[in-house]
């Protein structure tokens, strides 16, 4: 295997033009001014000191820049992952405690192992079981939980941390009389500045601007003795993180498994979703999902050896990275270098940064997580998907983050199983003057002789749906006492397992006893191969299989042999459209 295939950065650099270097470096610098304040904010959201958010923007970005296949995806600390980390680990240890920090670092390593394994063994398809409605419901609920979790910081009051919305609101209500008006003022003004700067020019680093203004205002108030009880970030360690092995303990690993699964799988959904979304707009970006999973896993594992907050993909930073012209992982490496310079030279600058400003950055960043447009679309077009989304939302709100994800995934699987067990089985009729056969419930002019039954199934025929399939065909046939011909249109069946073959044999025998001919038409190549290698072919005979329904109808005298039909009529074409 070529080195360029294992290390996508080499492949991208070989195709580089002179302007690409400048674009990647400028994009990396641009993203760095966003990730620095966001990293500190999301670390606090995860229950960690701000420095761990900066560590999350260092080693993981370098590793991903080398091995990642998307030149535009920006990984690092993000709100959803931080909330998932807090929701899981806070049930085991107290936030900000040394034990808690150690567990978060171990969690990052384990989530990285999970993602790396998914990539190596090509198991990325497993994330498809987390459906989009579940993600919509979860992120909407998470946005509300994040908002209220930051409200205490914005109000300047102290309440116990919780991932359960009802508990958080209850605690806030009990402490509402202790509101710090200065904190509220900093938060509100910061949100307004974020919105105004974004409105003026999307390219401006609005988060960095409010951080600088917040530090200056806080410093001025402190020097004049007017800061009062305003909460500030305080001292942040200077220097790069030291290499340190995560503390491995079987008991702790066992306790972390549920959180590892939620953080790992949700991280995959976020990153692959963002990367593919950008790929649709930029055809020069070729995302290789399994390689991408391996890169994400490696970045988390490597980051855990340098005290990194578990990283994931950020849609907002990725969009900025793409708009700035990023073409390769060099932009990610540039961002990491800028974060490294900040850790070495500029951490003291953040001493007077008000905590309310970081809360404002988080609150503003999650404003688009509550996707009301998608909810309305699901309500109008997909009621089942809407119910899936609503259940996930309600469970997450009332019972917590992890339970919401677990129930949502379980609901998704239940819907998949239900739909697979009840395939789409319809009766067909012939469109007048044509050789086309369509669903008689959709086409009013589609007709079928009383002594003929034509049935189409649109699914694979396998053990989970054979009972429904068999009972449906028999129910249709029982309504026609003079039935002499049954045609199974196999054009919609893309696979048959051994149990499906047995059901077809049983149907053949069932109709034979009724002195009714049972034939199959339109079976696709892979299905024909399965039938040819089974006992069904010699039992039914070669004459029981047809390429088209029309051929079967003519062969068995249901229509005259000289009635070839005229293909599609104008009315039939319009009806089909």
C-alpha angles and dihedrals in degrees: 000000000000120000089235090061093052094042109037092187090069091052091051094047091052089060093046124132122200094259092053092068091055093045094051094046093047091046090051092050091047093052091046093063088056099042095051097064092033092051092055092046094049092047089059089047089055092051095255134119112266093253091071089061089057090048086054089061095054125056097017090057092050093050093045091047089058101041104023119105097209115080092195106043111109114204129189137094113351134178101244095048091046091052091047089051092051094044092055105034097040088067089062104038140008114272116255091018119125090246091052093049091050091051092051091051090049089047090055091053094048093047087051091052089051094051093043090051091049089055098043094048093040093240097139089117088076090077088065087078087072096078125208094248089055090051091047092051094044096048092046091053091042091053090056092046091048091049094054092042088058094041091079090057091045090051093044095235132130119237132155113272116247137165089211112094097208092053092047093050090047092052091047091052091053093052100038092110090063095062115148106221092199091058090049090050093050092049097047094045091047092053091049091050091048091053095043095048090047090051093049097048127350090204093063115099096242094174092054091047094055090045092054093045091046092051092048093048093046092048092050092049092047093050090051093046093246100113094091112173094343108150114232133183093246126191117001119193115254123226140040120305117266123239107262131166117234113248107254116207125160093217093051092045090053091051091049098050096095091050092044090056095048095044092043098047096039089049090054092049091050097046099042091043093052094043093050092045090056091043090060089060097038111046091186089069112084113188116200103200100204093044088047091054091051091051092049090050093048091049092053094046093048091045092054090062088059099045095259125171105240107272133218139166120293116209094199095048091043090053090050090047091051094046090051089059103256113175105170147014088277088087090057091049090049090053090052091050091052090050088049091054089050091052091050101043114011113040091101088063090070096058095103096039107131114235087223089065091056089048089053091052090053094045091050093045094055095050092105097046091086097074103193092168092059090048091053091047092052091048092053100041111019115032093174092053089046090054089050090052093045094050091050090048095050095044091049092048097047104029106027143262102292095045089050092054093044094048091044093053091044089051090049091052091047090053091048091050092046093049092045091051093051106046125185105270118174140171116243133212135185121262109232114267094004141089090232121113121200143171107292090212091059100037113053093195095051109111137183130192114258092241094051130074120193116188131182127194121199105202142051115292106233143138096283097058105028095099093053091044094049095045092048094053092045091048091052091048094049090062089063111061093178094051113147104162133040118185120192109203102214097183091104096047109093098176140015124196127202092271090052090054090053091052091052088051090050091050090050090052092043093054093041089061088052089050089243124137115236118198138166126223136184098018109170123236101266091046091048088053091054092047092048092054094047135076090253095082098056090041097053096030131230090274090067094068124077137177094223136025089233090059091053092048091052095043092054095043097249088129131016115277091233091055100099096160122226099258114241118002119211091250091049092052091051091047091051092051 
